[in-house]
Structures are given as structure tokens and as C-alpha cells.
Amino acid sequence: MIWTGITLPMTEAAPPSSAATAPDLLDRDLDVNPVLAQAVSDPAAFQAHVKRDHARFLKSAARLEKLAESLFRQGSPFDRVAPGEQLTNARQLKAVYRAWYSFLYNLSVMAELAEKYRAGWKDPTSGALRAAFEGYLLGVDANLCRLAIVSRLVEFAQTRRKLETLLNEPQPAFKIPDRAFERVSLAAVSPINLYRLYRFHLSHQDDLERFYNGGLDGVKPRIDVEGRLKAYYDAYRALADRLLSTIAKEPAWYRYVFGKIGHALLDFIFPVQKSLFTWVGDTRVKRRQTRCISPAQLHEMQKHLQPGDIILERQEWFLSNIFLPGFWPHAELYLGTPAQVRRRFDADPAVRAWVQKKGVGSFVDYLAKKYPEPFNVWNSPNPFDGNPQVVLEAISEGVVFSSMEHANHADYCAALRPRLSLLDIAKAIDLAFSYYGAGYDFQFDFATESDLVCTEFVCKSYAPAHGKKGLVIPMREYLGSPVLRADYLVETYAREFGKPDAQLEFVYFLKGDPQGRPAVVSDEPTFRTSYLWKGGLKSKPD
């Protein structure tokens, strides 16, 4: 099946009762992969392939990790449609199918790259594998990503049978094929894919370390100079270790992976796959349940905040952080309580004149009249912790209100204040309220208005328009797509620091510790350089 120009390698799997002879795995793989052989015959052409595919891998792997973090948790669009007795409305289904399409598309990129850079069984003896090691590792990482992400999906869906049913239904309007959930699940744990991971982990651990530490017989990274391919493999090393150990110690697994399952053992295939999904889901990055920042520290931080401030936040140990080029991954809009909004805006003559033209006496009354549903949610306690809803942010559920504690259960948190008139800030809050309920942009397309990602939501709320001065934060291209990172807010602040026309001013900074020690209140000069810090799975502040 051709899907947006990419062939989706979602192969049909025979049911357990099939009488077909199981093929010998080694006979199904190539003797020599011509793509890897090109590293010797035409190095320039091979490097061009790797450069292009490295960018595709980083983009799709980052999106898959972000989708997994956003969707496979309580309250997500996938979770909300799961209860069997709950009616699912069209809006919920649209969010599910848009996210599912993005998931399948990026998964198909992983499948394509894993197949393109697989090693033939003669490649090690031909010398091509060493010369092509960067491409080979790219294919291994794509295969590993595919296995890990799909396993997390299956684990999440195991207790949500309605979700599995929905994801198996064809949706032509969203370009989703029939039985997509089943097909990608079985393909991810096919014997050929497990064998390729097993082979790399068994035979090339030393090569991996040497490649990134001084070179592999003169071969060094030429494309992945920042080591993101190694960082991703290292993040899932525990999974690879367990896979190797299980295959080596358990005869049934050995027969499955090496394609030695005959007719009598075909009923073994599906139980193996099910158990694999379970332990892969359990063998993941050991993410801390506690964060460096305590609720008490957030309460103290709130004393320094004003409605309209911009909050920046970072949580360690998210795999999507590996693929992000900067330090700060998330931005939010601080609203405060209605009482705080009254205190800040009611005495301002320009704001008062503006809302009086709208037929109301105060900015809070204006919000209540224009946005009754969002206003009521804003005035309600947060459903997760019961605290006041003082933050508006774009997360997987869409643009939602949240408490300071729930939104910023994090390791680093900072705040910037736009240097704008109170009228311009009020107009930004007005626009932010209009985005309430907009879906999260699982396509990560910054050109859309109906669906938003976190930093885009904040920057669009503050964009100059309709008589509002606003903030000008330039977008940039990353991996072929325009992006607007939270780091760009910090970089803009640092670049304009001390200038009369600076757009932002520093408010507060809670600085975490990479070793997990409690966060501390840090100073402005430290914050000013934070956009230059190394992010990744675990940060490395300078």
C-alpha cells in the first residue's frame, strides 16, 4: 500500500492455525545489502543517503516518542475513548484518528529505514559493514524504535479493548487502512526484526563504542556527530540486553527468532509476541516518579508571577528529549486566578476603556461573557489535584487549563514577562481563551490554526495583530520543517537583554539538578545562558 509517497511495510501475518511452512529466517535475509555495499563502491553517494535518512529518522523518531508520551497516559485522546460504556463523539474520534495517522506515518518511516539499512549475512566479511556502520546503526535504531514504540502501544491498549477496536477500523478519510493496529503490532515483533536486533547486540557492542570513541578502524561518525543514534540505542540498551538474554536462554524463543518454528509450534507464535509486548513495555527508561521541583517551590514561584507571564518547563528522562536540539521543550501561559486578573487589569485605563466598548465593566467580566465554557473551567478546581487552574497550555488533550502544580511537575521551571502594555497583554489572554479546546497538533504543522503545539500556542497568543503590539519570535527550520521552540523565547530574551526595546524580562528560575537533587532558585545570568545548555535524555547544564 502506498501512503503519502511511502510504502508502508505492514505485512500481513498468518494466523496461528496456518499450515504454511515457516521459512528459514537466514534464507530470507540478503547475502549482501547493496545499500551498505555502496559505502565501499561509492562513498559519496552512500553518505548522501545516510545524511537524508538520518534527518528523517530524527524527525520521525522524535515524533513517535512524543506521541507515545502524549497518548499512552491517563486523560489522553486514546484514553478518553477507551471505556466501553462511554459514548465517543465525533470530536474525540477526530483527535484519535489524526493522532493515529501521524503515528502510522512515522512508524512507516521507521520500517522503511530498518529495511533499507539491514545487514546481509555476508556484509561483515565483505568489509562493507564496517565502512557503512553509521548507516547500519541508523537501521538498527529504526528497528529498535519500531519495536519499543509499538510495544508501548500494545501494552497501553491491553486494558482498553475499545481502543484496539477503533484502531483496527479502516478510516479512508484519514488514510488509515483496515486492521492497522494488528498489522503494525505483528510486524514489529516479527522473527526477522528480532533477529536483526539480536545480531547487532550480540556482535557489534564493541564496534558501537569504538565508532563513537576514536573511530572504528578509521571510520568515524560523519553525519551523527552529536551522537544521537548512540544516545537512542543506549536509552533502550536494557531492552536489547533482555532480548539477547531471553533468546539465548529460552529454547522456544530461540526457535521463534531463528525461524525454526514448524507446524506443531505455530501456536506458540502469538503467545510469544504477547509476552514480548509485555516485557518490552516494562523494560524502558527508568523515569523518576519524583521531580526536582517541589509543590512548595511552585507556590513560592507563583508569588512572583503575573497574569500573562510565559512559563518555560523541562522534565528529564523523556526519550523525545534526545531528538530536541535545545534545552527547553515546553512553554505555557500563566493566567492566575480571576482575582489576580482583576487586580492586574481593572485599574488600567486602556483596558477599562477597551472592555467598556464591549459592553462590560471589567476584563474578567469580558472573558466570562465571551467565553462562558472556558471561563467556568478556569473557575473550577483542577480535576487531578484540586488546585486552582492558573495555567493555559497545549498538551495532548488539546489547549486546556491546568494548575501550577500539575502543569509544572518538572525539573526546571522559569518565567518571562512580556514588556508590553497591559492592554496588549489582555488582548493576548483574550486570544489564548479563544484557542481553548483546540486539538493538539499531532502533525506538528505550525501553519495550522485549529491544532496547536505548546510553544506555538503561546507565541500565537502574543503575535502582533489587530492593533496589538505583541511579541516577534522568529521560526526556524529544523530537519526540513519550520519549528518554534521554547528555547527561541529564551534566546530572544538573551539577545535583547539590556536593550531599550527588549521584548521580555526575567521573572523567576527554578534550576534542577541532573542527579535528581532538589531544585534551587537560580539567578538571571544563569537563566540567560540556559538556551545553550545541552538537553537530551538527561540535561547537562553548563
C-alpha positions as CSV (number, residue, x, y, z in Angstrom):
1,M,0.0,0.0,0.0
2,I,1.3,3.5,-0.9
3,W,0.8,6.1,1.7
4,T,1.9,9.7,1.1
5,G,4.7,8.5,-1.2
6,I,6.0,5.9,1.3
7,T,5.3,2.2,1.0
8,L,4.0,1.0,4.4
9,P,5.7,-2.3,5.2
10,M,2.8,-3.6,7.3
11,T,2.9,-7.2,6.2
12,E,0.0,-9.5,6.8
13,A,0.7,-12.2,9.4
14,A,-0.7,-15.7,9.1
15,P,-3.0,-16.7,11.9
16,P,-1.7,-19.3,14.4
17,S,-3.6,-22.1,12.8
18,S,-2.0,-21.6,9.4
19,A,-0.5,-24.7,7.9
20,A,2.1,-22.7,5.9
21,T,5.7,-23.8,6.4
22,A,7.6,-21.3,8.5
23,P,10.5,-20.0,6.3
24,D,14.1,-20.2,7.4
25,L,15.0,-16.7,8.7
26,L,18.5,-16.7,7.4
27,D,17.4,-17.6,3.9
28,R,15.0,-14.6,3.9
29,D,17.7,-12.0,4.6
30,L,20.1,-10.7,1.9
31,D,23.6,-12.1,1.5
32,V,24.9,-8.6,0.8
33,N,22.9,-5.4,1.1
34,P,23.7,-3.2,-2.0
35,V,23.0,0.0,0.0
36,L,25.7,-0.9,2.6
37,A,28.0,-2.1,-0.1
38,Q,27.8,1.4,-1.6
39,A,29.9,2.7,1.3
40,V,32.8,1.0,-0.4
41,S,31.9,1.4,-4.1
42,D,30.6,4.9,-3.9
43,P,31.2,6.6,-0.5
44,A,29.8,10.0,-1.6
45,A,26.5,8.5,-2.7
46,F,26.3,6.4,0.5
47,Q,26.9,9.5,2.7
48,A,24.2,11.4,0.8
49,H,21.7,8.6,1.5
50,V,22.7,8.5,5.2
51,K,22.5,12.3,5.6
52,R,19.0,12.4,4.2
53,D,17.8,9.4,6.1
54,H,19.4,10.5,9.4
55,A,17.3,13.6,9.2
56,R,14.2,11.6,8.5
57,F,15.0,9.2,11.4
58,L,15.5,12.1,13.9
59,K,12.2,13.7,12.8
60,S,10.0,10.6,12.9
61,A,11.6,9.0,16.0
62,A,11.1,12.3,17.9
63,R,7.5,12.4,16.8
64,L,6.9,8.8,17.7
65,E,8.4,9.3,21.2
66,K,6.4,12.5,21.7
67,L,3.2,10.8,20.5
68,A,3.9,7.9,22.9
69,E,4.4,10.3,25.8
70,S,1.3,12.2,24.9
71,L,-1.1,9.4,24.0
72,F,-0.2,6.5,26.3
73,R,-1.3,8.0,29.5
74,Q,-4.4,8.8,31.6
75,G,-6.5,11.6,30.1
76,S,-5.1,11.4,26.6
77,P,-7.3,11.2,23.5
78,F,-6.6,7.5,23.3
79,D,-7.5,7.0,27.0
80,R,-10.8,9.0,26.7
81,V,-12.2,6.8,24.1
82,A,-11.3,3.6,25.8
83,P,-14.2,3.0,28.3
84,G,-16.6,0.6,26.6
85,E,-19.7,2.1,28.1
86,Q,-18.8,5.7,27.2
87,L,-20.2,7.2,24.0
88,T,-17.5,8.6,21.7
89,N,-18.3,11.8,20.0
90,A,-17.1,13.0,16.6
91,R,-14.6,15.4,18.1
92,Q,-13.0,12.7,20.2
93,L,-12.8,10.4,17.2
94,K,-11.2,13.1,15.0
95,A,-8.5,13.6,17.6
96,V,-7.9,9.9,17.8
97,Y,-7.7,9.3,14.1
98,R,-5.5,12.3,13.4
99,A,-3.0,11.1,16.1
100,W,-3.2,7.5,14.8
101,Y,-2.5,8.7,11.2
102,S,0.6,10.5,12.4
103,F,1.6,7.5,14.5
104,L,1.3,5.2,11.5
105,Y,3.0,7.5,9.1
106,N,6.1,8.0,11.3
107,L,6.1,4.3,12.1
108,S,6.2,3.5,8.3
109,V,9.4,5.7,8.1
110,M,11.0,3.5,10.8
111,A,10.0,0.4,8.9
112,E,11.4,1.7,5.7
113,L,14.8,2.7,7.2
114,A,15.1,-0.5,9.1
115,E,14.7,-2.4,5.9
116,K,16.9,-0.2,3.8
117,Y,20.0,-0.4,6.1
118,R,19.7,-4.0,7.2
119,A,22.9,-6.1,7.1
120,G,23.2,-9.0,4.8
121,W,24.8,-12.1,6.3
122,K,27.9,-11.7,4.1
123,D,28.3,-8.0,4.8
124,P,30.7,-8.4,7.8
125,T,33.1,-10.5,5.7
126,S,32.9,-8.2,2.7
127,G,34.1,-5.1,4.7
128,A,31.1,-3.2,3.8
129,L,29.5,-3.3,7.2
130,R,32.4,-1.5,8.9
131,A,32.6,1.2,6.2
132,A,28.8,1.6,6.4
133,F,28.5,1.3,10.2
134,E,26.7,4.7,10.5
135,G,24.0,3.6,8.1
136,Y,23.8,0.2,9.7
137,L,23.3,1.7,13.1
138,L,20.6,4.0,11.7
139,G,18.7,0.9,10.5
140,V,19.2,-0.8,13.9
141,D,17.9,2.3,15.7
142,A,14.9,2.5,13.4
143,N,14.1,-1.2,14.1
144,L,14.5,-0.6,17.8
145,C,12.3,2.4,17.8
146,R,9.6,0.4,15.9
147,L,9.7,-2.4,18.5
148,A,9.7,-0.2,21.5
149,I,7.0,2.3,20.4
150,V,4.6,-0.4,19.2
151,S,5.2,-2.4,22.4
152,R,4.2,0.6,24.4
153,L,1.1,1.0,22.3
154,V,0.1,-2.6,22.7
155,E,0.7,-2.5,26.5
156,F,-1.5,0.6,26.8
157,A,-4.3,-1.0,24.7
158,Q,-4.4,-4.3,26.5
159,T,-6.7,-2.9,29.2
160,R,-8.6,-0.7,26.7
161,R,-10.3,-3.1,24.3
162,K,-12.4,-0.4,22.7
163,L,-9.3,1.5,21.7
164,E,-7.9,-1.6,19.9
165,T,-11.2,-2.0,18.1
166,L,-11.1,1.7,16.9
167,L,-7.5,1.5,15.8
168,N,-8.3,-1.6,13.7
169,E,-11.1,0.0,11.8
170,P,-10.4,1.4,8.3
171,Q,-10.8,5.2,8.0
172,P,-10.5,6.2,4.4
173,A,-11.0,9.9,5.2
174,F,-7.8,9.7,7.4
175,K,-6.0,7.3,5.0
176,I,-6.0,4.6,7.7
177,P,-6.1,1.0,6.4
178,D,-8.0,-1.9,7.7
179,R,-6.6,-3.7,10.8
180,A,-3.7,-1.2,11.1
181,F,-3.3,-1.9,14.8
182,E,-3.0,-5.6,14.3
183,R,-0.7,-5.3,11.3
184,V,1.9,-2.9,12.8
185,S,1.8,-4.9,16.1
186,L,2.7,-8.2,14.4
187,A,5.2,-6.7,12.0
188,A,7.1,-5.0,14.9
189,V,7.8,-8.4,16.6
190,S,8.3,-10.5,13.5
191,P,11.2,-13.0,13.8
192,I,13.3,-11.2,11.1
193,N,13.2,-7.9,13.1
194,L,14.0,-9.5,16.4
195,Y,16.9,-11.5,14.8
196,R,18.4,-8.3,13.4
197,L,18.4,-6.6,16.8
198,Y,19.7,-9.8,18.4
199,R,22.5,-10.0,15.8
200,F,23.6,-6.3,16.3
201,H,23.5,-6.5,20.1
202,L,25.4,-9.8,20.2
203,S,28.1,-8.9,17.7
204,H,28.6,-5.1,17.5
205,Q,28.6,-3.7,21.0
206,D,32.4,-3.1,20.9
207,D,32.1,-1.6,17.4
208,L,29.4,0.8,18.6
209,E,31.7,2.1,21.4
210,R,34.7,2.3,19.2
211,F,32.8,4.1,16.4
212,Y,32.0,7.0,18.8
213,N,35.2,6.9,20.8
214,G,38.1,7.4,18.5
215,G,36.9,5.6,15.4
216,L,36.3,2.1,14.1
217,D,39.5,1.3,12.1
218,G,39.5,4.9,10.8
219,V,35.7,5.1,10.3
220,K,34.1,7.8,12.5
221,P,30.6,9.5,12.5
222,R,30.3,11.8,9.6
223,I,26.6,12.6,9.9
224,D,25.7,11.8,13.5
225,V,28.4,13.9,15.0
226,E,26.3,14.8,18.1
227,G,25.8,11.1,18.9
228,R,22.0,11.0,18.8
229,L,21.9,7.5,17.3
230,K,24.1,6.1,20.1
231,A,22.1,8.0,22.7
232,Y,18.9,6.5,21.4
233,Y,20.4,3.0,21.4
234,D,21.8,3.5,24.9
235,A,18.4,4.6,26.1
236,Y,16.9,1.2,25.1
237,R,20.0,-0.8,25.9
238,A,18.2,-2.6,28.8
239,L,15.6,-3.8,26.3
240,A,18.3,-5.1,24.0
241,D,20.1,-6.8,26.9
242,R,16.9,-8.6,27.9
243,L,16.1,-9.6,24.3
244,L,19.6,-11.1,24.0
245,S,19.4,-12.9,27.3
246,T,15.9,-14.3,26.6
247,I,16.7,-15.6,23.2
248,A,19.9,-17.2,24.4
249,K,18.4,-18.9,27.5
250,E,14.9,-20.0,26.3
251,P,14.8,-22.6,23.5
252,A,11.3,-21.6,22.4
253,W,12.4,-18.1,21.9
254,Y,15.4,-19.2,20.0
255,R,13.3,-21.2,17.7
256,Y,10.9,-18.3,17.1
257,V,13.7,-15.7,16.4
258,F,15.7,-18.0,14.1
259,G,12.7,-19.1,12.1
260,K,12.7,-22.8,13.2
261,I,9.1,-23.0,14.2
262,G,7.4,-25.8,12.3
263,H,3.7,-26.7,12.1
264,A,3.4,-28.1,15.6
265,L,4.8,-24.9,17.1
266,L,2.9,-22.2,15.2
267,D,0.5,-21.9,18.0
268,F,3.5,-20.6,20.0
269,I,4.0,-17.5,17.9
270,F,1.2,-15.3,19.2
271,P,1.8,-16.1,22.9
272,V,5.5,-15.2,22.4
273,Q,4.5,-11.9,20.7
274,K,2.1,-11.1,23.5
275,S,4.7,-11.8,26.2
276,L,7.2,-9.8,24.3
277,F,5.0,-6.7,24.2
278,T,4.5,-7.0,28.0
279,W,8.2,-7.1,29.0
280,V,9.3,-4.6,26.4
281,G,6.7,-2.2,27.8
282,D,8.2,-2.9,31.3
283,T,11.8,-2.5,30.1
284,R,12.1,1.2,29.3
285,V,13.9,4.2,30.5
286,K,13.7,4.3,34.3
287,R,11.9,7.6,34.6
288,R,11.9,9.2,38.0
289,Q,8.5,9.4,39.6
290,T,9.6,12.5,41.7
291,R,10.9,15.7,40.2
292,C,13.5,18.2,41.4
293,I,10.9,20.9,41.9
294,S,8.5,20.6,44.9
295,P,5.0,22.0,45.2
296,A,6.2,24.3,47.9
297,Q,8.7,25.8,45.4
298,L,6.0,26.3,42.8
299,H,3.8,28.0,45.4
300,E,6.7,30.4,46.2
301,M,7.3,31.0,42.5
302,Q,3.6,31.9,42.0
303,K,4.0,34.9,44.3
304,H,6.3,36.4,41.7
305,L,4.1,35.7,38.7
306,Q,1.5,38.0,37.0
307,P,-1.3,37.1,34.6
308,G,0.2,37.0,31.1
309,D,3.6,35.7,32.1
310,I,5.2,32.9,30.0
311,I,6.3,29.8,31.8
312,L,9.1,27.5,30.5
313,E,9.3,24.0,31.7
314,R,11.6,20.9,31.3
315,Q,11.2,17.3,32.6
316,E,14.2,15.0,32.4
317,W,14.1,11.4,31.2
318,F,11.7,11.8,28.3
319,L,13.1,9.9,25.3
320,S,11.8,12.6,22.9
321,N,14.3,15.0,24.6
322,I,17.1,13.1,22.8
323,F,16.0,14.5,19.4
324,L,15.4,18.1,20.5
325,P,18.1,20.5,19.5
326,G,17.8,22.7,22.6
327,F,17.1,22.7,26.4
328,W,13.6,24.0,27.0
329,P,10.9,21.8,25.4
330,H,7.7,23.3,26.8
331,A,6.0,26.7,27.2
332,E,2.8,27.7,28.9
333,L,0.7,30.8,29.5
334,Y,0.2,31.8,33.2
335,L,-3.2,33.3,33.8
336,G,-3.5,33.3,37.6
337,T,-6.9,33.3,39.2
338,P,-9.8,35.6,38.3
339,A,-9.0,37.7,41.4
340,Q,-5.4,38.1,40.2
341,V,-6.6,39.2,36.8
342,R,-8.9,41.8,38.4
343,R,-6.0,43.2,40.5
344,R,-3.7,43.5,37.4
345,F,-6.1,44.9,34.8
346,D,-9.1,46.6,36.4
347,A,-7.2,49.8,37.3
348,D,-5.7,50.2,33.9
349,P,-7.5,53.0,31.9
350,A,-6.7,51.5,28.5
351,V,-8.0,48.0,29.4
352,R,-11.1,49.5,31.1
353,A,-11.9,51.6,28.0
354,W,-11.5,48.6,25.8
355,V,-13.8,46.3,27.7
356,Q,-16.4,49.1,28.2
357,K,-16.7,49.3,24.4
358,K,-17.6,45.6,24.6
359,G,-20.4,46.4,27.0
360,V,-18.9,45.1,30.2
361,G,-17.2,46.8,33.2
362,S,-14.0,44.7,33.7
363,F,-11.7,42.3,31.8
364,V,-12.8,39.3,33.9
365,D,-16.5,40.1,33.0
366,Y,-15.5,40.3,29.4
367,L,-13.9,36.9,29.5
368,A,-17.0,35.5,31.3
369,K,-19.3,36.9,28.7
370,K,-17.3,36.0,25.6
371,Y,-16.1,32.5,26.7
372,P,-18.6,31.1,29.2
373,E,-17.4,27.5,28.9
374,P,-13.7,28.2,29.2
375,F,-14.4,30.7,32.0
376,N,-16.3,28.1,34.0
377,V,-13.4,25.6,33.6
378,W,-11.0,28.3,34.7
379,N,-13.0,28.8,37.8
380,S,-13.2,25.1,38.6
381,P,-10.5,23.2,40.6
382,N,-8.1,21.1,38.7
383,P,-9.5,17.5,38.4
384,F,-6.1,15.9,39.1
385,D,-5.0,17.8,42.2
386,G,-7.9,20.1,43.2
387,N,-5.8,23.2,42.9
388,P,-6.8,26.4,41.1
389,Q,-6.5,26.4,37.3
390,V,-4.0,29.1,36.7
391,V,-2.2,27.9,33.6
392,L,-3.4,27.6,30.0
393,E,-1.3,25.2,27.8
394,A,-1.3,23.0,24.7
395,I,-0.8,19.3,25.6
396,S,-2.0,16.1,24.1
397,E,-5.6,16.7,25.4
398,G,-5.6,20.0,23.4
399,V,-5.5,23.5,24.8
400,V,-6.5,23.1,28.4
401,F,-6.5,24.8,31.8
402,S,-4.2,23.3,34.5
403,S,-2.9,24.0,37.9
404,M,0.6,25.3,38.6
405,E,1.4,22.1,40.3
406,H,0.1,19.7,37.6
407,A,1.5,21.7,34.7
408,N,4.9,22.1,36.2
409,H,5.7,18.8,37.9
410,A,9.1,19.3,36.5
411,D,12.9,19.5,37.0
412,Y,13.4,23.0,35.6
413,C,10.9,25.9,35.5
414,A,11.3,29.6,34.6
415,A,9.1,32.6,33.8
416,L,9.5,35.5,31.5
417,R,7.2,38.6,31.3
418,P,6.4,40.3,28.0
419,R,7.3,44.0,28.1
420,L,4.0,45.1,26.7
421,S,1.2,47.4,27.8
422,L,-1.5,45.8,30.0
423,L,-3.9,46.3,27.1
424,D,-1.7,44.2,24.8
425,I,-1.3,41.5,27.4
426,A,-5.1,41.5,28.0
427,K,-5.6,41.0,24.2
428,A,-3.1,38.1,24.2
429,I,-5.1,36.4,27.0
430,D,-8.3,37.1,25.1
431,L,-6.8,35.3,22.1
432,A,-5.5,32.5,24.3
433,F,-9.0,31.9,25.6
434,S,-10.3,31.6,22.0
435,Y,-7.9,28.6,21.5
436,Y,-9.3,26.7,24.4
437,G,-10.4,23.3,23.3
438,A,-8.3,23.3,20.1
439,G,-6.8,20.0,19.4
440,Y,-3.1,19.2,19.9
441,D,-1.2,19.2,16.5
442,F,-0.1,15.7,16.2
443,Q,1.1,16.5,12.7
444,F,3.4,19.2,14.3
445,D,2.4,21.6,11.5
446,F,2.9,25.2,12.6
447,A,0.9,26.5,9.7
448,T,-2.4,25.3,11.2
449,E,-4.7,27.3,13.5
450,S,-7.2,24.5,14.5
451,D,-4.5,22.4,16.2
452,L,-1.6,23.7,18.2
453,V,1.6,22.6,19.9
454,C,2.8,24.2,23.2
455,T,5.2,26.9,22.1
456,E,3.1,27.8,19.1
457,F,0.0,28.3,21.3
458,V,1.9,30.8,23.5
459,C,3.5,32.7,20.6
460,K,0.3,32.9,18.5
461,S,-1.5,34.3,21.5
462,Y,1.2,37.0,21.7
463,A,1.6,37.5,17.9
464,P,1.2,41.1,16.7
465,A,-2.2,41.6,15.2
466,H,-5.4,43.6,15.3
467,G,-3.9,46.6,17.0
468,K,-1.8,44.5,19.4
469,K,1.9,45.1,19.5
470,G,2.7,41.6,20.6
471,L,6.0,39.6,20.5
472,V,8.1,38.7,17.5
473,I,9.7,35.3,17.9
474,P,11.1,34.0,14.6
475,M,10.5,30.5,13.5
476,R,13.4,28.4,12.1
477,E,13.8,25.3,10.0
478,Y,14.8,22.1,11.7
479,L,15.0,18.8,9.8
480,G,13.2,20.3,6.9
481,S,10.2,21.7,8.8
482,P,9.5,25.1,10.4
483,V,9.7,24.9,14.2
484,L,9.0,27.3,17.1
485,R,10.9,26.0,20.2
486,A,10.6,27.3,23.7
487,D,14.3,27.9,23.5
488,Y,13.7,30.6,21.0
489,L,11.9,32.6,23.6
490,V,15.0,32.4,25.9
491,E,17.3,33.1,23.1
492,T,15.3,36.2,22.1
493,Y,15.4,37.3,25.7
494,A,19.2,36.8,25.9
495,R,19.9,38.5,22.6
496,E,17.8,41.6,23.5
497,F,18.9,41.7,27.2
498,G,19.8,45.3,28.3
499,K,18.4,46.9,25.1
500,P,15.7,49.6,25.4
501,D,13.4,47.7,23.0
502,A,13.8,44.2,24.7
503,Q,10.6,42.3,24.4
504,L,10.9,40.1,27.5
505,E,12.1,40.5,31.1
506,F,13.2,37.9,33.6
507,V,10.9,36.9,36.5
508,Y,12.0,33.6,38.1
509,F,14.1,30.5,37.6
510,L,14.0,27.1,39.5
511,K,17.0,25.2,38.4
512,G,17.0,21.4,38.8
513,D,19.9,19.1,39.2
514,P,20.9,16.3,36.7
515,Q,21.5,14.0,39.6
516,G,18.0,14.5,40.9
517,R,18.8,16.7,43.9
518,P,16.2,19.3,44.9
519,A,15.9,22.4,42.6
520,V,17.2,25.7,43.7
521,V,16.2,29.3,43.0
522,S,18.7,30.5,40.4
523,D,19.7,33.9,39.1
524,E,19.1,35.8,35.9
525,P,22.6,35.4,34.4
526,T,22.4,31.6,34.7
527,F,18.9,31.6,33.1
528,R,20.1,33.8,30.3
529,T,22.5,31.1,29.1
530,S,20.1,28.2,29.5
531,Y,19.1,28.0,25.9
532,L,22.7,27.0,25.1
533,W,22.7,24.1,27.6
534,K,22.7,20.5,26.3
535,G,19.4,18.8,26.6
536,G,19.0,15.2,25.7
537,L,17.6,12.4,27.8
538,K,19.3,14.0,30.9
539,S,20.4,17.6,30.7
540,K,24.0,18.9,31.1
541,P,23.7,22.5,32.3
542,D,26.9,24.5,31.9
